[in-house]
């Protein structure tokens, strides 16, 4: 298995690196699949009509259909790359593979610069929420109600997982920032 430090640089085959799930429609399809599972589950738990339960899911799906392509186009424009290259560059960043191409290197440096404060800013939120939900799960377990117990345990484990993911993502971005150095960061006109 390849380790992140094995290859400091890599050539990018933009089309060869693309995956089927990089398209906007794949993201929308995943949300639609989640809605197809979520509506019956929410309807069964709440006892409401599936039509009532479907309202928020349809609204969420509509928001995803509107937001995902817009965000990718905007980010591609800001990074100076094509829209199809954004998911590839993000995947390379997550694998800590730094491109040799100066344009792609600058785009990755800018992506790291934009992502790092957002990930770092929320690093305390997930452990606090995991602790809060763990404390809220105790009365649910004491009540013996299986729906509340499973929801509490699931939420607590999910928040703990997000805390670990956030810590790992922050460490990865710090390593990338150090490896890219300041040479990859474009100078801003307003600085």
C-alpha positions, 0 to 999 in steps of 0.5 A: 500500500502506498504511503503519503510520503512515498511520492512527494510529487506526481504527474497529474493525468486529469482524465485518468484520475477522474472517477465516476463519482466526481460528476455533479450527477453522482453527488445528486444521485447519492442524495436522491438515494439517501432520500429514498431510504430516509422518507420511508424510515422517517415516515415509519418512525414518526407515523406521518404520511410519506408525503409529509415526510417527503417535503424536507427531503425534496427541499434538500434534494433541490438545494443540492441540485442547485448548490453543488454545480454552482460551488464547483464552478465558483471554486474552479474559477477561483483556483484557475482550473477547470470544473472537472479538475476540482474533485481530482485536485481535492482527491490528490490533496487528500492523498497528499500527492503534490503535483509537479505542474506549477499551475496545479501546484498553485491551485492546490496551495490555494485550495489548502489555504482556503480549506485549512481555516475552515477545518481548523475552526471547527475542530473543537465542535465535534468533541464537544458535540460527542460529549453532549450527545453521550450525556444525552444518551444516558437518560435514553438508555435508562428509559429502555426505549429502543428507538431513543437508545439507538438514535443516541448511540448512533449520534454519539458514535457519529460525532466521535467519528467526525472528531477523529476525522477533523483531527486527521484532516487538520494534521493532513492540511498542516503537512501539505501546507509545510510541503507546499511552502510559500512558493505555491501560494499566489500573492494577493493584490489586496495584501 
